[in-house]
């Protein structure tokens, strides 16, 4: 298939790029406001991921007229690809906090002290693999380099899906066990832990759906339908990730004192915490 320019198969839409960047800008600004208001620091990756989306899609808009310049293509290719890995990091971190907040450590199939480290560590590995592949693809001078970048990205995406599947298995086992044998803290009606679990599943499904799209996209190659047209990246990548930011916006909570305890999801990262505090607005 003939390329539109040295770096683009098609001419990217300025309208679609800038509108999408604006949507992510609004969502990220809300997350940033809530982050500092509630000090729910484990949600920092959501904000960074949102910034990645803003820059990535704004770069697509800029590339409408600057299609022969490498930088917009490089930012688009890397940041939109990597942002969901940062969203996934926060999803991983909230599970260990929920397990500790409900005093249900014995229900986890992975020791809670290792849960976040294991999955976030895998997330970081996927980040670097995909960053290497994305950088190689964006700056490729030959078709061979382009295909090599695609293969590296595919490895990172498939690894991320496998890690996410293991994470969801851990979450489902914990959820099922806690529902069967509720702890005293999980029964507190002021702390709706199952609401957080439903939101965790929703975010996980959307990220996995997007990753599957990307796997199919890169497996089809540069001449495939998905990479040779612009609309799929907005429908199957931008839209699910915007919904993830909406879903996760409920994870900022602020000092709600329960009948006997205070539950602090931010502090739940510390296994030595003895007082609990749920952060909500």
Number of C-alpha atoms within 10 A of each C-alpha: 8 9 13 13 12 12 22 18 17 16 19 22 16 18 14 17 22 20 15 22 25 16 16 24 17 13 20 24 15 15 24 18 13 21 21 12 14 17 17 20 14 21 25 19 19 27 22 16 24 31 20 24 31 27 21 27 28 23 25 28 25 19 24 18 13 16 21 15 14 15 16 23 23 20 22 23 23 22 22 22 22 20 23 27 24 22 25 24 23 21 27 24 21 21 26 27 23 23 23 24 26 20 17 22 18 14 19 20 13 16 12 21 14 11 19 23 14 15 21 21 13 17 22 15 16 23 21 14 19 26 21 16 24 25 18 22 27 22 17 17 12 10 11 11 16 20 19 16 24 24 19 19 29 22 15 24 25 16 17 25 18 14 18 22 14 13 20 18 13 17 21 15 13 21 19 12 14 21 12 9 11 15 13 10 20 21 13 15 10 14 20 12 19 14 10 18 18 12 18 23 15 16 23 21 16 20 24 21 16 20 23 15 18 23 20 14 20 21 17 14 16 19 14 14 12 19 20 18 15 16 14 17 17 15 12 17 21 21 15 20 25 18 16 23 21 15 16 20 19 15 24 24 21 19 15 17 16 16 9 9 14 17 27 25 29 22 22 24 21 13 12 8 12 8 12 23 21 27 21 18 13
